[in-house]
Amino acid sequence: MPDPHTATTPTHPVRIGAAFWVQRTDWPSLRTALQTAEDSGADDLWIDDHLLSDEGDADSPKFEGWTTLAAAAAVTSRSRFGLLVAANTLRNPGLTAKLATTLDHISGGRAILGLGGGWFEEEHEAFGYDFGSGFGERLDRLGESVGIIRRLLDGERFSHEGRFYRLRDALVAPLPIQPRLPILIGGSGPRKTLPIVARFADLWNAYGSPESISASDAILREHCLAIGRDSAEIERTVNLNVVVRPAADEAERVWAGYAAAHRPREGEGRLVVGGPVNEVAAALAAYVTAGIRHPILIFRSPWDLETIRSLGAIREAIVAL
């Protein structure tokens, strides 16, 4: 069984993840990509969580996240698992705690609970979910929800009367396999998201350059200091678009095809680096130097197996630098 503490106390100086945005795909090819990522050294595997496609045409085919995670857990044996990230608005916190616990048992203690405030209004309207009055309110919901989930995962039985959620004599049984099932929080908002990260997160997930994430990290450390928490307890992760090919111009052409087919959202459509493994590692080493020792490479269909097969080599090349 995997060490239940590996998500928060990694023994390797660098961890590397693979995230799969599951629109416009099919299960056989996704299964192959997930297994290839694990076989190639990925420390963790991630699925996005949307009910409609959030890139390109919203009515494009899209898999549901938790179901996909459970299937992925059943066909792999080593890598950690999570949603990047589960939209808090789509599920009651009690249900989320049960989902995470069930996944932990299916996977033999490999689950990570990734959570975010929710941002995709169109899917809420389509399926009848309350989108709230604004992003600030959704983050307030997230803060209340994460507190409930942490208590349930840790074995408490309790009732709760809050601003957004009410529970009566709630408990999670069985408990997760892991003594502490780790929680990842995504986002970098300085006034609401980062205080939630400081209080509850075992892992923090962000987008951006080493410089922009370092600036957010400084704010996170201030929030941790204010509540008396050691910020080193929080593992820093970053999402990146990377293509491994023998030459940079070939990688650029490959990435242009993915960008045209999926049309990533503004701020998420930049190829951070493309080229051979050593050049990719050199670019990612800048994040590690900034304290972000857990890059997560994003993949879209058709799955880039050449880059996926290079995951372990990238991690070792970063360490060598």
C-alpha positions as CSV (number, residue, x, y, z in Angstrom):
1,M,0.0,0.0,0.0
2,P,1.4,3.5,-0.8
3,D,2.7,5.5,2.1
4,P,-0.3,7.6,3.2
5,H,1.9,10.6,4.1
6,T,3.6,10.9,0.7
7,A,1.4,13.8,-0.5
8,T,2.5,16.1,2.4
9,T,6.0,14.7,3.1
10,P,7.5,13.8,-0.3
11,T,10.7,11.7,-0.1
12,H,11.8,12.8,-3.6
13,P,13.1,16.4,-4.0
14,V,10.7,16.9,-6.9
15,R,7.3,15.4,-7.7
16,I,5.7,15.4,-11.1
17,G,2.0,15.0,-12.0
18,A,-0.1,14.5,-15.1
19,A,-3.5,16.2,-15.4
20,F,-6.0,15.1,-18.0
21,W,-8.7,17.5,-19.3
22,V,-11.3,14.9,-20.2
23,Q,-13.3,16.6,-23.1
24,R,-13.5,15.1,-26.6
25,T,-12.1,11.8,-25.6
26,D,-13.0,8.2,-25.0
27,W,-12.3,5.8,-22.1
28,P,-10.0,3.3,-23.9
29,S,-7.6,6.0,-25.0
30,L,-7.8,7.8,-21.6
31,R,-7.1,4.6,-19.8
32,T,-4.0,4.0,-21.9
33,A,-2.8,7.5,-21.2
34,L,-3.3,7.1,-17.4
35,Q,-1.5,3.8,-17.3
36,T,1.3,5.2,-19.5
37,A,1.7,8.1,-17.1
38,E,2.0,5.9,-14.1
39,D,4.4,3.5,-15.8
40,S,6.5,6.5,-16.9
41,G,6.9,7.7,-13.3
42,A,4.1,10.2,-12.7
43,D,3.7,10.7,-8.9
44,D,0.0,11.7,-9.3
45,L,-2.8,11.7,-11.8
46,W,-5.5,14.4,-12.1
47,I,-8.8,14.8,-13.8
48,D,-10.7,18.0,-14.3
49,D,-14.2,18.5,-12.9
50,H,-16.8,20.0,-15.3
51,L,-20.3,18.9,-16.5
52,L,-19.8,20.7,-19.8
53,S,-16.7,21.2,-21.8
54,D,-14.9,24.3,-20.4
55,E,-12.6,24.7,-23.4
56,G,-14.0,25.3,-26.9
57,D,-17.6,24.4,-27.6
58,A,-19.4,23.8,-24.3
59,D,-21.5,21.1,-25.8
60,S,-18.5,18.9,-26.7
61,P,-18.4,15.5,-25.0
62,K,-17.1,15.7,-21.4
63,F,-16.6,12.9,-18.8
64,E,-17.7,13.5,-15.2
65,G,-14.8,13.8,-12.8
66,W,-15.4,11.5,-9.8
67,T,-16.6,8.6,-11.9
68,T,-13.5,8.9,-14.1
69,L,-11.3,9.0,-11.0
70,A,-12.8,5.8,-9.6
71,A,-12.3,4.1,-12.9
72,A,-8.7,5.3,-13.1
73,A,-8.0,4.2,-9.6
74,A,-9.1,0.7,-10.5
75,V,-6.7,0.4,-13.5
76,T,-3.6,1.8,-11.8
77,S,-1.7,0.8,-8.6
78,R,0.9,3.4,-7.5
79,S,0.1,7.1,-8.4
80,R,-1.9,9.4,-6.2
81,F,-5.2,10.6,-7.5
82,G,-7.4,13.7,-7.4
83,L,-9.6,16.2,-9.2
84,L,-8.0,19.4,-10.3
85,V,-10.1,20.7,-8.9
86,A,-13.6,19.6,-7.8
87,A,-16.1,22.5,-8.1
88,N,-17.4,23.0,-4.5
89,T,-20.7,24.4,-5.9
90,L,-21.7,21.1,-7.6
91,R,-21.8,18.9,-4.4
92,N,-22.7,19.1,-0.8
93,P,-19.6,18.9,1.5
94,G,-20.9,15.7,3.1
95,L,-21.2,14.0,-0.3
96,T,-17.8,15.2,-1.3
97,A,-16.3,13.7,1.9
98,K,-18.0,10.4,1.1
99,L,-16.8,10.5,-2.5
100,A,-13.2,11.1,-1.4
101,T,-13.3,8.4,1.2
102,T,-14.7,5.9,-1.3
103,L,-12.0,6.8,-3.8
104,D,-9.4,6.3,-1.1
105,H,-10.6,2.8,-0.5
106,I,-10.9,1.9,-4.2
107,S,-7.3,3.1,-4.7
108,G,-5.7,1.6,-1.6
109,G,-5.1,4.9,0.1
110,R,-4.0,7.1,-2.9
111,A,-6.7,9.8,-2.9
112,I,-6.1,13.6,-2.8
113,L,-9.2,15.8,-2.4
114,G,-8.8,18.7,-4.8
115,L,-11.2,21.6,-4.3
116,G,-12.0,25.0,-5.8
117,G,-14.7,27.6,-5.5
118,G,-16.3,26.9,-8.9
119,W,-16.3,29.4,-11.8
120,F,-18.1,27.9,-14.9
121,E,-21.5,29.6,-14.9
122,E,-22.8,27.9,-18.0
123,E,-22.7,24.4,-16.5
124,H,-24.5,25.6,-13.4
125,E,-27.3,27.1,-15.5
126,A,-27.5,24.0,-17.6
127,F,-27.8,21.6,-14.7
128,G,-29.7,23.8,-12.3
129,Y,-27.0,24.4,-9.7
130,D,-26.9,27.7,-7.7
131,F,-24.1,29.8,-8.9
132,G,-24.4,32.4,-6.1
133,S,-24.2,36.1,-6.2
134,G,-20.5,36.3,-7.2
135,F,-17.1,34.8,-6.9
136,G,-16.6,36.1,-3.4
137,E,-19.7,34.3,-2.2
138,R,-18.6,31.1,-3.8
139,L,-15.3,31.3,-2.0
140,D,-17.1,31.9,1.3
141,R,-19.0,28.7,0.5
142,L,-15.7,26.9,-0.2
143,G,-14.3,28.0,3.2
144,E,-17.3,26.7,5.1
145,S,-17.4,23.5,3.0
146,V,-13.7,22.7,3.5
147,G,-14.0,23.0,7.2
148,I,-16.9,20.6,7.3
149,I,-15.1,18.1,5.0
150,R,-11.9,18.2,7.1
151,R,-13.8,17.3,10.2
152,L,-15.7,14.5,8.5
153,L,-12.6,13.0,7.0
154,D,-10.9,13.2,10.4
155,G,-13.6,11.1,12.0
156,E,-15.8,13.6,13.7
157,R,-19.5,13.1,14.1
158,F,-21.3,16.5,14.4
159,S,-24.1,18.8,13.5
160,H,-23.6,22.1,11.7
161,E,-25.7,25.2,11.2
162,G,-23.8,27.6,8.9
163,R,-24.4,30.3,6.4
164,F,-24.5,27.9,3.5
165,Y,-24.7,24.4,4.9
166,R,-26.6,22.4,7.5
167,L,-25.8,19.0,8.7
168,R,-27.4,16.9,11.4
169,D,-25.4,14.2,13.2
170,A,-23.2,13.7,10.1
171,L,-20.4,11.2,10.0
172,V,-18.2,9.4,7.4
173,A,-17.9,5.6,7.8
174,P,-15.7,3.9,6.9
175,L,-13.0,6.5,7.4
176,P,-10.4,7.0,4.7
177,I,-7.5,4.5,4.6
178,Q,-5.1,7.4,5.0
179,P,-4.8,8.7,8.6
180,R,-5.0,12.2,7.0
181,L,-6.5,12.3,3.5
182,P,-4.8,15.3,2.0
183,I,-6.7,18.3,0.7
184,L,-5.5,20.4,-2.3
185,I,-7.0,23.9,-2.8
186,G,-6.7,25.6,-6.2
187,G,-6.5,29.4,-6.7
188,S,-4.4,32.4,-5.7
189,G,-6.9,35.1,-4.6
190,P,-5.1,37.0,-1.8
191,R,-8.1,37.9,0.3
192,K,-10.2,34.7,0.3
193,T,-8.6,31.8,-1.4
194,L,-5.1,32.0,0.1
195,P,-6.5,32.3,3.7
196,I,-8.4,29.0,3.0
197,V,-5.2,27.4,1.7
198,A,-3.3,28.6,4.8
199,R,-5.9,27.1,7.2
200,F,-6.9,23.8,5.5
201,A,-4.7,22.8,2.5
202,D,-2.0,20.1,2.4
203,L,-1.3,21.1,-1.2
204,W,-1.8,24.4,-3.1
205,N,-2.3,24.5,-6.8
206,A,-1.7,27.6,-9.0
207,Y,-1.2,28.8,-12.5
208,G,1.4,31.4,-13.6
209,S,5.1,32.3,-14.0
210,P,7.6,31.5,-11.2
211,E,7.6,35.2,-10.4
212,S,3.8,35.6,-10.1
213,I,3.4,32.4,-8.1
214,S,6.3,33.5,-5.8
215,A,4.4,36.8,-5.2
216,S,1.3,34.8,-4.2
217,D,3.4,32.5,-2.1
218,A,4.6,35.4,-0.1
219,I,1.0,36.3,0.7
220,L,0.3,32.7,1.6
221,R,3.2,32.7,4.0
222,E,1.8,35.8,5.7
223,H,-1.6,34.1,6.1
224,C,0.1,31.0,7.6
225,L,2.1,33.2,10.0
226,A,-1.1,35.0,11.1
227,I,-2.7,31.7,12.2
228,G,0.5,30.1,13.5
229,R,0.9,27.5,10.8
230,D,4.2,26.4,9.3
231,S,3.8,27.2,5.6
232,A,6.3,24.4,4.8
233,E,3.5,22.0,5.6
234,I,1.8,23.0,2.3
235,E,3.1,21.4,-0.9
236,R,3.2,23.9,-3.8
237,T,2.0,22.6,-7.2
238,V,1.7,24.4,-10.6
239,N,-0.2,23.6,-13.8
240,L,1.9,23.8,-17.0
241,N,1.5,23.1,-20.7
242,V,4.6,21.2,-21.9
243,V,5.4,19.3,-25.1
244,V,8.5,17.0,-25.3
245,R,9.8,16.6,-28.9
246,P,13.4,16.4,-30.4
247,A,13.2,20.1,-31.4
248,A,11.4,23.2,-30.1
249,D,9.9,24.1,-33.5
250,E,8.3,20.6,-33.7
251,A,6.9,21.0,-30.2
252,E,5.4,24.4,-31.1
253,R,3.6,22.8,-34.1
254,V,2.2,20.1,-31.9
255,W,1.0,22.6,-29.3
256,A,-0.6,24.7,-32.0
257,G,-2.7,21.7,-33.0
258,Y,-3.9,21.2,-29.4
259,A,-4.6,24.9,-28.9
260,A,-6.7,25.0,-32.1
261,A,-8.7,21.9,-31.3
262,H,-9.4,22.7,-27.6
263,R,-9.2,26.5,-27.4
264,P,-7.9,26.9,-23.8
265,R,-9.2,29.7,-21.7
266,E,-7.3,33.0,-21.5
267,G,-4.3,32.5,-19.3
268,E,-4.2,28.7,-19.7
269,G,-3.3,28.4,-23.4
270,R,0.4,29.2,-23.3
271,L,3.0,26.6,-24.0
272,V,5.5,27.0,-21.2
273,V,8.2,25.1,-22.9
274,G,8.6,22.7,-25.8
275,G,11.6,20.7,-26.9
276,P,13.8,17.8,-25.7
277,V,13.7,16.7,-22.1
278,N,16.8,18.7,-21.0
279,E,15.3,21.9,-22.2
280,V,12.0,21.2,-20.6
281,A,13.7,20.4,-17.3
282,A,15.7,23.6,-17.5
283,A,12.5,25.7,-17.8
284,L,10.7,23.8,-15.1
285,A,13.7,24.1,-12.8
286,A,12.9,27.8,-12.5
287,Y,9.7,26.9,-10.7
288,V,11.6,24.5,-8.4
289,T,14.0,27.3,-7.5
290,A,11.0,29.4,-6.6
291,G,9.9,26.7,-4.2
292,I,7.3,25.1,-6.5
293,R,8.6,21.5,-6.4
294,H,5.6,19.8,-7.9
295,P,4.9,20.6,-11.6
296,I,1.7,19.1,-13.0
297,L,1.7,18.8,-16.8
298,I,-1.7,19.2,-18.5
299,F,-2.8,16.9,-21.3
300,R,-5.6,17.1,-23.8
301,S,-7.0,14.6,-26.3
302,P,-5.6,13.0,-28.4
303,W,-3.2,12.2,-25.6
304,D,0.4,13.2,-26.1
305,L,2.0,9.8,-25.2
306,E,5.5,11.0,-26.3
307,T,5.4,13.7,-23.6
308,I,3.7,11.4,-21.1
309,R,6.4,8.8,-21.5
310,S,9.0,11.5,-20.6
311,L,7.5,12.4,-17.2
312,G,10.0,10.4,-15.1
313,A,12.9,11.6,-17.2
314,I,11.8,15.2,-16.8
315,R,11.7,14.9,-13.0
316,E,15.1,13.3,-12.8
317,A,16.6,15.9,-15.2
318,I,15.2,18.7,-13.0
319,V,16.9,17.1,-9.9
320,A,20.1,16.8,-11.8
321,L,20.1,20.5,-12.5
